[in-house]
């Protein structure tokens, strides 16, 4: 059968409609679950209002930034408006950039809507056992997973159909990436400000339980789970999915121009659509027994989705003329390596595995040993994932190189598409985490009893483990995506070089001092960016801790839990909101401005080195911080489950300190770095025509 683009577009639309239809069904099912505990409804309403307030203020600031960026894009991209090329291409680029920011913002808003509806219902369901509670939490996460992936495929398809230009898809991707960077950074600062403050004062200083309603920061902490781990993560994975498709499409379009037809573009869209269908099937089959293991249930649904995707894409390769088994092999390698990265991450972060138990045991000797052991194992954990990314890139490159010039980089791009093909399931698993985390807090604040809290704790522990796994997966996919974006950058450089009549490039010589200049600076930017975000958490948390101390000191009966006495939750929410919004713009501007500065100083070769440097250091730091943070968090939960002395012991206090260090690692800086390197790659690619003409050296 001929794989013509109209047929493939029809398959994409069918997949999108199926995803949105299933999303509507799941959301309706979650809304129908009982929610009749007045205390839980009251607290859940506070969480929802706090999250919506933060999102409204954040999006107002980001809308102003996006407007300024859109004007700059209109003036300069793809060529300065005074160059004589006309304003239509520039207008299309600016509009697609705005569309990317809007779609990304909607992804975050959908996450907030469903998570704040599902958290209280999950807590209520936990009274009836682990099975109903798991289903509510997972299906709530699945609403976001399918909505985000469906909208990303729809957005890319609409941009290409309306504009007919892959450079506009890059503009759409840049819009999604830039908003995701700020949303992830701002949400991460908010959530960890509250989490660190609540833990240090509540658990360490006063010895009161987690999520104790006496703690003024406890509502801000639950709000943070939503704005950071749900809204920020939704925008982040929306961006990753769009970027992987954009890089593959840019390379596919250049290959199709040489060979004629559109077979490579058809493969990109077909695989993305089949990945969405595979996620729908995997989500529909997710289940857990009455006394089942939620971690096993989440992982098994991922494996089902993986198997279905491989089968569907193999069938498409058999069915459609021109689809290459080598390209299918590249995407299969990417997906399988993603699963392997997830398994390796699970080994280092699951509290049933030896590493977490070793860190918990080390905590008996004091917080210094908690931190030292966690950092050491965090660094060790980065090796399997880095090897996996390297092997998948090399295997995909070698598999597709025999197909002809340019196909080797297309193979890497399709490996990234393959790794992100099941992103609907990945987001579902990831969004499940903050939903059940909130549910655990609501169960305690709603007085549902120790048995219900224990069930919520088990769900929460599974959420922490799976969140670490999905972060490893998404970081690995980001690694392949930015490598393929490097190929897209080279394609754009060669187009610009042909227009100005100079020689193109085939690679980057690291012994070239201009390339090496860019590489050194590129390697430093992820560390600087991480420091800025974590210092933001540090400064903000100190303000919040001072506010918590004030309330315990001035509000009579609060510390004793006197009936009718409540803390001023809104004060802590306001501190977290104002501080996060103050810190997020400078960190994001560092990424964009440093890329442009290196480009205009060293030219296209320096940018090549810059991208290589930040890819390598960004991936390493991201994996290290995400895994170390997950490891510390689950070591704390392992002790709280009654091991190594249990709650209130010295080991517990040490583990809380370790978790406090790990919080900004795993939920602020770590997961923001994959978005950072994507943004810098897209900025470099989009501004290539200007950098090729205007630079000092190179």
Secondary structure as the mmCIF struct_conf table of DSSP 4:
data_model
#
loop_
_struct_conf.conf_type_id
_struct_conf.id
_struct_conf.beg_label_comp_id
_struct_conf.beg_label_asym_id
_struct_conf.beg_label_seq_id
_struct_conf.end_label_comp_id
_struct_conf.end_label_asym_id
_struct_conf.end_label_seq_id
STRN STRN1 UNK A 2 UNK A 2
HELX_RH_AL_P HELX_RH_AL_P1 UNK A 5 UNK A 32
BEND BEND1 UNK A 33 UNK A 33
HELX_RH_AL_P HELX_RH_AL_P2 UNK A 38 UNK A 76
BEND BEND2 UNK A 77 UNK A 79
HELX_RH_3T_P HELX_RH_3T_P1 UNK A 81 UNK A 83
BEND BEND3 UNK A 84 UNK A 85
BEND BEND4 UNK A 87 UNK A 87
HELX_RH_AL_P HELX_RH_AL_P3 UNK A 88 UNK A 125
HELX_RH_3T_P HELX_RH_3T_P2 UNK A 126 UNK A 128
HELX_RH_AL_P HELX_RH_AL_P4 UNK A 130 UNK A 163
HELX_RH_AL_P HELX_RH_AL_P5 UNK A 166 UNK A 198
HELX_RH_PI_P HELX_RH_PI_P1 UNK A 199 UNK A 206
HELX_LH_PP_P HELX_LH_PP_P1 UNK A 208 UNK A 209
TURN_TY1_P TURN_TY1_P1 UNK A 210 UNK A 211
TURN_TY1_P TURN_TY1_P2 UNK A 213 UNK A 214
TURN_TY1_P TURN_TY1_P3 UNK A 216 UNK A 217
HELX_RH_AL_P HELX_RH_AL_P6 UNK A 218 UNK A 224
HELX_RH_PI_P HELX_RH_PI_P2 UNK A 225 UNK A 232
HELX_RH_AL_P HELX_RH_AL_P7 UNK A 233 UNK A 259
BEND BEND5 UNK A 261 UNK A 262
HELX_RH_AL_P HELX_RH_AL_P8 UNK A 263 UNK A 284
TURN_TY1_P TURN_TY1_P4 UNK A 285 UNK A 285
TURN_TY1_P TURN_TY1_P5 UNK A 290 UNK A 291
HELX_RH_AL_P HELX_RH_AL_P9 UNK A 294 UNK A 319
BEND BEND6 UNK A 320 UNK A 320
STRN STRN2 UNK A 321 UNK A 321
TURN_TY1_P TURN_TY1_P6 UNK A 322 UNK A 322
HELX_RH_AL_P HELX_RH_AL_P10 UNK A 325 UNK A 349
TURN_TY1_P TURN_TY1_P7 UNK A 351 UNK A 352
BEND BEND7 UNK A 353 UNK A 353
HELX_RH_AL_P HELX_RH_AL_P11 UNK A 354 UNK A 362
HELX_RH_3T_P HELX_RH_3T_P3 UNK A 363 UNK A 365
HELX_RH_AL_P HELX_RH_AL_P12 UNK A 367 UNK A 401
TURN_TY1_P TURN_TY1_P8 UNK A 402 UNK A 403
TURN_TY1_P TURN_TY1_P9 UNK A 405 UNK A 406
HELX_RH_AL_P HELX_RH_AL_P13 UNK A 407 UNK A 419
TURN_TY1_P TURN_TY1_P10 UNK A 420 UNK A 422
HELX_RH_AL_P HELX_RH_AL_P14 UNK A 423 UNK A 445
TURN_TY1_P TURN_TY1_P11 UNK A 446 UNK A 447
HELX_RH_AL_P HELX_RH_AL_P15 UNK A 450 UNK A 500
TURN_TY1_P TURN_TY1_P12 UNK A 501 UNK A 501
BEND BEND8 UNK A 506 UNK A 506
TURN_TY1_P TURN_TY1_P13 UNK A 510 UNK A 511
BEND BEND9 UNK A 512 UNK A 512
HELX_RH_AL_P HELX_RH_AL_P16 UNK A 513 UNK A 554
BEND BEND10 UNK A 555 UNK A 555
TURN_TY1_P TURN_TY1_P14 UNK A 556 UNK A 561
TURN_TY1_P TURN_TY1_P15 UNK A 563 UNK A 564
HELX_RH_AL_P HELX_RH_AL_P17 UNK A 569 UNK A 640
TURN_TY1_P TURN_TY1_P16 UNK A 641 UNK A 642
TURN_TY1_P TURN_TY1_P17 UNK A 644 UNK A 645
TURN_TY1_P TURN_TY1_P18 UNK A 647 UNK A 648
BEND BEND11 UNK A 649 UNK A 649
HELX_RH_AL_P HELX_RH_AL_P18 UNK A 650 UNK A 664
HELX_RH_PI_P HELX_RH_PI_P3 UNK A 665 UNK A 669
HELX_RH_AL_P HELX_RH_AL_P19 UNK A 670 UNK A 686
TURN_TY1_P TURN_TY1_P19 UNK A 687 UNK A 687
HELX_RH_AL_P HELX_RH_AL_P20 UNK A 688 UNK A 693
BEND BEND12 UNK A 694 UNK A 694
BEND BEND13 UNK A 696 UNK A 696
#
